[in-house]
Amino acid sequence: MQRIKTTLFLCALCVTLPASAQSTQKPADRPSLPELPDLASREEPELPELGIDPSLEPEVTIKKGKEETVEEYRINGQLYMIKVIPRIGKPFYLLNKRSPVGEPHRGDLEGYGVNVPMWEIYRF
């Protein structure tokens, strides 16, 4: 029992000593901070126009059916992704095995020609 009391006393001492060692007086020769300029009166700089190539934006074709809605995404006329939104359930995606530039997609199954549905797990 004595050992517990001693340990508690030492812990309390370790906590209170740094607080009591602080000075309560503020230094008198402290320099004043400079005045900040009024930010509301400043004009915002002109942002440059970004020339976005319209051919890089996907063309979306929406086909509505009885049981699901199908969205087809194309770049330069090439289909690269299909989003299927069922009437009941979560939407899923079907990706083209080749990207519009002809490089293999990471999700390709080596030469099997399998197109696996993909569900969105989390959106950032």
C-alpha positions as CSV (number, residue, x, y, z in Angstrom):
1,M,0.0,0.0,0.0
2,Q,2.9,2.3,0.8
3,R,4.4,1.7,-2.6
4,I,1.2,2.8,-4.4
5,K,1.0,6.0,-2.4
6,T,4.6,6.8,-3.2
7,T,4.0,6.1,-6.9
8,L,0.9,8.3,-6.9
9,F,2.7,11.1,-5.1
10,L,5.6,11.0,-7.6
11,C,3.1,11.1,-10.6
12,A,1.3,14.0,-9.1
13,L,4.6,15.8,-8.5
14,C,5.7,15.2,-12.1
15,V,2.4,16.7,-13.4
16,T,2.3,19.8,-11.2
17,L,6.0,20.8,-11.2
18,P,6.1,22.0,-14.9
19,A,2.9,24.0,-14.4
20,S,4.3,25.7,-11.3
21,A,7.6,26.5,-13.0
22,Q,6.0,28.7,-15.6
23,S,6.4,32.4,-15.2
24,T,3.1,34.3,-14.7
25,Q,4.7,37.7,-15.7
26,K,4.7,38.8,-19.3
27,P,7.9,40.4,-20.6
28,A,7.7,44.2,-20.8
29,D,10.0,44.6,-23.8
30,R,7.9,42.5,-26.2
31,P,7.8,44.0,-29.7
32,S,4.4,44.7,-31.2
33,L,3.2,42.8,-34.2
34,P,2.9,44.6,-37.6
35,E,-0.5,45.6,-38.9
36,L,-1.9,43.2,-41.5
37,P,-3.1,44.7,-44.8
38,D,-6.8,44.7,-45.6
39,L,-7.3,41.6,-47.7
40,A,-10.8,42.6,-48.8
41,S,-9.6,45.6,-50.7
42,R,-7.0,43.7,-52.8
43,E,-8.0,42.6,-56.3
44,E,-7.9,38.9,-57.2
45,P,-5.4,38.0,-59.9
46,E,-6.8,37.0,-63.3
47,L,-6.7,33.3,-63.8
48,P,-5.4,32.0,-67.1
49,E,-7.8,30.2,-69.4
50,L,-7.1,26.5,-69.5
51,G,-7.7,25.1,-73.0
52,I,-9.3,21.7,-72.3
53,D,-9.5,19.5,-75.3
54,P,-13.2,18.6,-75.8
55,S,-12.2,15.3,-77.3
56,L,-10.8,14.2,-73.9
57,E,-14.2,14.6,-72.2
58,P,-16.2,11.4,-72.3
59,E,-19.4,11.1,-74.4
60,V,-22.1,9.5,-72.3
61,T,-25.0,7.7,-73.8
62,I,-27.8,6.8,-71.5
63,K,-30.2,3.9,-72.3
64,K,-33.1,3.3,-70.0
65,G,-34.7,-0.1,-69.8
66,K,-37.4,-1.7,-67.6
67,E,-35.0,-3.3,-65.2
68,E,-31.8,-1.1,-65.5
69,T,-30.3,2.0,-66.9
70,V,-27.1,1.6,-68.9
71,E,-24.6,4.5,-69.3
72,E,-22.0,4.0,-72.1
73,Y,-18.8,6.2,-71.8
74,R,-16.8,6.8,-75.0
75,I,-13.7,8.8,-75.7
76,N,-12.9,9.6,-79.4
77,G,-15.8,7.3,-80.3
78,Q,-14.4,4.3,-78.5
79,L,-16.3,2.6,-75.8
80,Y,-14.2,2.3,-72.6
81,M,-16.7,1.8,-69.8
82,I,-20.3,0.8,-69.2
83,K,-22.1,1.7,-66.0
84,V,-25.2,-0.5,-65.2
85,I,-27.6,0.9,-62.7
86,P,-30.2,-1.8,-61.8
87,R,-33.6,-0.9,-60.6
88,I,-32.9,-2.7,-57.3
89,G,-29.3,-2.9,-56.1
90,K,-26.0,-1.1,-56.4
91,P,-24.6,0.1,-59.8
92,F,-21.7,-1.8,-61.3
93,Y,-19.1,-1.0,-64.0
94,L,-17.9,-3.0,-67.0
95,L,-14.5,-1.8,-68.3
96,N,-13.3,-2.3,-71.8
97,K,-10.3,-4.7,-71.9
98,R,-8.3,-2.2,-73.9
99,S,-8.2,1.5,-73.2
100,P,-8.9,4.0,-76.0
101,V,-5.1,4.5,-76.6
102,G,-4.6,0.7,-77.0
103,E,-2.8,-0.1,-73.8
104,P,-4.1,-3.0,-71.7
105,H,-6.2,-2.2,-68.7
106,R,-4.8,-3.2,-65.3
107,G,-7.8,-5.3,-64.6
108,D,-7.3,-7.6,-67.6
109,L,-7.2,-11.3,-66.9
110,E,-4.3,-12.4,-69.1
111,G,-5.8,-13.4,-72.4
112,Y,-9.0,-15.0,-70.9
113,G,-11.4,-12.4,-72.4
114,V,-13.3,-12.2,-69.1
115,N,-15.0,-8.9,-68.3
116,V,-15.6,-8.9,-64.6
117,P,-18.2,-6.5,-63.1
118,M,-16.8,-4.0,-60.6
119,W,-18.7,-2.3,-57.8
120,E,-17.9,1.0,-56.3
121,I,-16.8,0.3,-52.7
122,Y,-16.0,3.9,-51.5
123,R,-16.0,7.3,-53.2
124,F,-13.5,9.9,-52.1
